[in-house]
Structure formats: C-alpha cells, structure tokens
C-alpha cells in the first residue's frame, strides 16, 4: 500500500506542475501584443498535446507498477484483481486453483502419520485389513502401523504377531480386560463401553507414549482404497492449516453405488463427523482426551459441546468400506446400508493437487453462491425424473419432517445427530440420484442446526 501511495503522490505532483505551467503561460498571454496572439495559441496547443501524452504515459506506468506490486505479494495473501475462473461446483476438484495457497507444505509433509488399527477378536478380519494397509502403504517410515488389541483373544493376537515379524507392525494390547461397571438399564450396551475404553487407552498410547503429532484411525473390518495414503497425506496439509477443521474422514455416509458422482477427485466439507477411517491431530486429543466419554464416543463427538462448529473433510467416493457384519452392533446397519458403500478403486495423486479450495474462507462463499443459484424442484419431481433435463437441482426443506420425507423418497440417510444430517454442510446434503446431482438444502437464510431435531 505504501508503494501505491508514493505512485499517486508522484502523479499528483506532476499534474500540479503541468497546471502551474499552463496558468503561467496563459497569464503571460494576457499581456502580449495582438500580433503575438497566434504564436501564443500555438504554444498552448503544443503544451496541451504534451500534457495529454504525459498523462497516458503516467497511466501506463501506474498500471505496470500495480502489477509488479501484486506479483510481489506473499503466497498466503489473496489478490483480488478479477473474478476467478468459473468453477464446476463449490469444490472445483482441484482444477481451478484458489488464490490462497497452503503454507509450509514441506514441513507438513515431514510429519509422521501413523495408522492405528483398533482390533479385538476377529483374526480373519484383522489379517484382511492389514494385508491392504501394508499393500498400499507407500512409505514405512512416514506411515508406521500400530495395532491396538482389546479382548485378549489369542487367535487374533497370533495373527497380528505374524505382521510384527514380517512387516514391522507394532502390536500393543489394552491391559484392562475387566468388566465395565455399566448401569443396569445400559448393560445391553456393554460392548460400546468397552470400545470407548479401548479408544481412550489406544489414543493415549499414540499421543503420550509414542508422542505422535497426528493419527489415522481404522478398525479391523475396513478395506482401504489404493489412494488411501495419498488422500490423507494431501488433506493433512489442509487440516493442519485450517482451524475450522477438526478431522478428515475417508467415509461418505450416503456413498452407495449410483448415489455418488463418478469423480474420484471430488472432496467436500461436512459438519457431520463420519468416522470409519479418520485422521486428527494431537492438539484435538489434548482437548478431548481428558473428558472422553464412557460409551458411544462417536455420537459424543457429534455433540455441539465437542464439535464447536468445526467441520471435517470427506470424499465423494469413500476411501474405506466395511465388511464387518460381525460386531457389537450385530450387523444392524450392515445388510441395509453399510455393505452397499462404494469403495474408490482409482488412484488420485492428491498430493500433486492444490486442495486449498477446501479452506473455509475459500470454500464457503463459493458453496453458498453455487447452491442457491441452482434451480429449485421438489423431491417428488426428482424421484419421478420429471426435471431430468436439469443436471443439478436444489430441493428445499424447512422442517425436520420435510427433510425426512425428501430423504426417504430419494434414498439417503434420514437421521440426525445433534441436529446435523449425515454428510451435511451448512445444512446441505449433496448426492446423486439417477445421474442427477441433488442438493437437499434449507432456505438461504438458514440460521444453523437445531439440536432438537433427531
């Protein structure tokens, strides 16, 4: 800004000098003899021409200096000189780079991202999961694998030990295998209490014993995509920089086949904590660890007291899928939902992409503008495909009942956790229906989530 002020000062001084010269000559011309009148007019004409020429030169000089000033700005500054290229959507999949670059990526790329696998008593499952985790792992040093086992199941322990010997996997065991003191009405949920206890112990090991700066958590019933590590390595850069984010998840709750866009590069922000393959930093554990709940830890994290308005990054195409029909939920959601989640099978070099469009200050304005400029239709029209000619549409809901009605008609998850719909961002749930992109959204004057919606 100081350079710009100097430029304008120089231009102003030059114009002032030219005007003084003009007035001086005009003043002198008032006292000349009539026979010199033509001579004075000629000099004035020449002076006017010189002034106009100099003004054009000054304008050109000013433009060049402004361009030079902008090119010297730091990479983290946003330079608004013209509108950015028109994006295909609120998250331009890295094709249209934002003007706010990620900083210190070299330092961030040196941070070790351990894989913490939570295991219990499924020997075949943990072997299947570890096979893929090790198959796709690009760097043993940056992505060490730590398996934390609960339950004391010997067969599972033996299965893990094979990977310790052959692949350098670290095997730790949760020492407290005693019964959990569960209130009588909650005894049927004892398994969930044990899971929460195990998570707390394992994460304390990661951050306080091994002293890692971040962690990627998977469970022993997950398959991972070929670009699982690329996805987390690249998005860690964004997570580390953007304080409005508190996790990155590999999971799309509405990621069933034919309900997702066939775009493996497409990433989103979401206010709903997805889990099922997720990453967070040490600073979050220092915040959450001391108050970790006795049970249902994932729903606890979705409460406003923990989320505090923060969001996660999630993919359009899931980077994990579960084969875990056996577990504490007894396959409650597996047959109806989980087994249909589509796992990405393509490799996207995310670390070579500019993902700074996911930073809140870049993402939100474009997201709001894009969503609320879409044509508005009803859920019934989408289901009947009467508006099929429109590639993308918006379905508006104002009440909990309206959302649930639209969700059931279009086949997406219709439940809420602390008032937040699965995959929602700013109240908007985006998915594909019969090849048409659909965004179920609240009105544009949306004031926030209602925690009474359930």
Residue pairs with C-beta under 8 A, 6 or more apart in sequence:
3 65
3 69
4 65
4 66
4 69
7 61
7 62
7 65
7 66
8 62
11 58
11 62
14 54
14 58
15 55
18 51
18 54
21 47
22 44
22 47
22 51
25 40
25 43
25 44
25 47
26 44
28 40
29 37
29 40
29 44
32 40
70 79
70 81
73 79
75 101
75 103
76 100
76 101
76 103
78 99
78 100
79 99
80 99
84 96
84 98
84 99
85 96
86 96
87 95
87 96
87 366
87 370
88 95
89 266
89 370
90 363
90 366
90 367
90 370
90 371
91 266
91 267
91 268
91 269
91 357
91 358
91 363
91 367
92 357
92 366
93 263
93 265
93 266
93 267
94 265
94 353
94 354
94 355
94 357
96 357
97 354
97 356
97 357
98 354
98 356
98 357
98 359
98 362
100 356
100 359
100 361
100 362
101 354
101 356
102 108
102 237
102 238
102 241
102 354
102 355
102 356
102 359
103 241
104 241
105 237
108 236
108 237
108 240
108 241
109 233
109 237
109 351
111 213
111 214
111 236
111 240
112 141
112 142
112 143
112 144
112 212
112 213
112 214
113 142
113 143
113 214
113 215
113 216
113 232
113 233
113 236
113 279
114 143
114 144
114 145
114 146
114 206
114 210
114 212
114 214
114 215
114 216
115 133
115 137
115 143
115 144
115 145
115 146
115 216
115 218
116 146
116 148
116 202
116 203
116 206
116 215
116 216
116 217
116 218
117 126
117 129
117 130
117 133
117 145
117 146
117 147
117 148
117 218
117 219
117 220
118 148
118 150
118 195
118 198
118 199
118 202
118 217
118 218
118 219
118 220
119 126
119 147
119 148
119 149
119 150
119 156
119 160
119 219
119 220
120 149
120 150
120 151
120 153
120 156
120 198
120 220
121 151
121 153
121 155
121 156
122 156
122 220
122 221
122 324
122 326
123 153
123 155
123 156
123 158
123 159
124 159
125 220
125 221
125 323
125 324
125 326
126 147
126 156
126 159
126 160
126 220
127 159
128 223
128 323
129 218
129 219
129 220
129 221
129 222
129 223
129 224
130 145
130 147
130 160
130 163
130 167
130 169
132 223
132 224
133 145
133 218
133 224
134 145
134 163
134 167
134 169
136 224
136 225
136 226
136 227
136 228
136 229
137 143
137 145
137 229
138 229
138 230
139 229
140 168
142 233
143 216
143 229
144 168
144 170
145 163
145 167
145 168
145 169
145 170
146 169
146 170
146 171
146 172
146 205
146 206
146 210
147 160
147 163
147 169
147 170
147 171
147 172
147 220
148 172
148 173
148 174
148 198
148 201
148 202
148 205
149 156
149 157
149 160
149 171
149 172
149 173
149 174
150 173
150 174
150 177
150 194
150 195
150 198
151 177
152 173
152 177
157 171
157 173
160 169
160 171
161 171
163 169
163 171
164 170
164 171
172 202
172 205
174 197
174 198
174 201
174 202
175 201
176 197
176 201
179 190
180 190
180 193
180 194
180 197
180 294
182 189
182 190
182 193
186 193
186 295
189 295
189 296
191 328
192 295
192 296
192 328
193 294
193 295
195 295
195 297
195 328
196 292
196 293
196 294
196 295
196 296
196 297
197 294
199 292
199 297
200 289
200 292
203 215
203 285
203 289
204 289
206 212
206 215
206 285
207 215
207 282
207 285
207 286
207 289
212 282
213 281
213 282
214 236
214 279
214 280
214 281
214 282
215 279
215 280
216 232
216 277
216 278
216 279
217 277
217 278
217 279
218 224
218 277
218 320
219 276
219 322
219 324
220 324
221 322
221 323
221 324
221 326
221 327
222 276
222 277
222 320
222 321
222 322
222 323
222 324
223 320
223 321
223 322
223 323
223 343
224 250
224 277
224 319
224 320
225 231
225 250
225 317
225 318
225 319
225 320
225 343
225 344
225 345
226 344
226 345
226 346
226 347
227 264
227 319
227 344
227 346
227 347
227 348
227 349
227 350
228 250
228 277
228 319
228 320
230 347
230 348
230 349
230 350
230 351
231 250
231 315
231 319
231 348
231 350
232 248
232 250
232 279
233 350
233 351
234 350
234 351
234 353
234 355
235 248
235 267
235 279
235 313
235 350
235 355
235 358
236 248
236 279
237 355
238 245
238 248
238 313
238 355
238 356
238 358
238 359
239 245
239 247
239 248
239 279
239 280
239 281
239 313
240 281
241 359
242 358
242 359
242 360
244 309
244 310
244 311
244 360
245 269
245 310
245 311
245 312
245 313
245 360
246 280
246 284
246 307
246 310
246 311
246 312
247 273
247 278
247 279
247 280
247 284
247 312
247 313
248 278
248 279
248 280
248 312
248 313
248 314
249 270
249 273
249 274
249 275
249 276
249 277
249 278
249 279
249 312
249 313
249 314
250 276
250 277
250 278
250 314
250 315
250 318
250 319
250 320
251 274
251 275
251 276
251 277
251 278
251 314
251 318
251 319
251 320
251 341
252 260
252 274
252 314
252 315
252 316
252 317
252 318
252 341
252 423
253 272
253 274
253 413
253 422
253 423
254 260
254 412
254 413
254 422
254 423
254 429
254 431
255 316
255 317
255 318
255 341
255 342
256 337
256 340
256 341
256 342
256 411
257 340
257 342
258 432
258 434
259 411
259 412
259 431
259 432
259 433
260 316
260 317
260 342
260 431
260 432
261 316
261 432
261 437
262 317
263 316
263 317
264 315
264 316
264 317
264 344
264 346
264 348
265 348
265 350
265 353
266 315
266 316
266 317
267 313
267 314
267 315
267 316
267 355
267 358
268 313
268 314
268 315
268 316
268 423
268 425
268 430
269 311
269 312
269 313
269 314
269 358
269 360
269 363
269 367
269 425
270 311
270 312
270 313
270 314
270 423
270 424
270 425
271 307
271 311
271 312
271 420
271 424
271 425
271 426
271 449
272 302
272 312
272 417
272 420
272 421
272 422
272 423
272 424
273 298
273 301
273 302
273 307
273 312
273 417
274 312
274 314
274 422
274 423
275 298
276 320
276 322
277 319
277 320
278 312
288 301
288 306
293 300
299 417
299 418
300 306
301 307
302 417
302 418
302 420
303 418
304 418
304 449
304 451
307 418
311 360
311 425
313 358
314 423
315 344
317 342
317 343
317 344
318 341
318 342
318 343
318 344
319 343
319 344
320 343
321 341
321 342
321 343
322 334
322 338
322 339
322 341
323 339
324 334
324 338
325 331
325 334
325 335
325 339
337 413
356 362
357 363
357 366
364 426
367 425
367 426
367 428
368 426
368 444
371 394
371 428
371 439
371 441
372 394
372 441
372 444
374 392
374 393
374 394
374 439
375 387
375 390
375 393
375 394
376 393
376 394
376 395
376 396
377 387
377 390
377 393
377 394
377 395
378 395
379 395
379 405
379 406
379 409
379 410
379 440
380 409
381 387
382 393
382 395
382 409
382 410
382 433
382 436
382 438
383 409
383 410
383 433
385 434
385 436
387 393
387 436
388 434
388 436
390 436
391 436
391 437
392 436
392 437
392 438
392 439
393 436
393 437
393 438
393 439
394 438
394 439
394 440
394 441
395 406
395 410
395 438
395 439
395 440
395 441
396 441
396 442
396 443
397 403
397 406
397 440
397 441
397 442
398 442
398 443
400 416
400 450
400 453
403 414
403 421
403 440
404 414
406 440
407 413
407 414
407 421
407 429
407 440
408 414
410 431
410 433
410 438
410 440
411 433
412 422
412 429
412 431
412 440
413 421
413 422
413 423
414 421
415 421
415 422
415 454
416 453
416 454
418 449
418 451
419 449
419 450
419 451
419 452
419 453
419 454
420 449
421 427
421 429
422 429
423 429
423 430
423 431
426 446
427 441
427 442
427 446
427 449
428 439
428 440
428 441
428 442
429 439
429 440
429 441
430 437
430 438
430 439
430 440
431 437
431 438
432 438
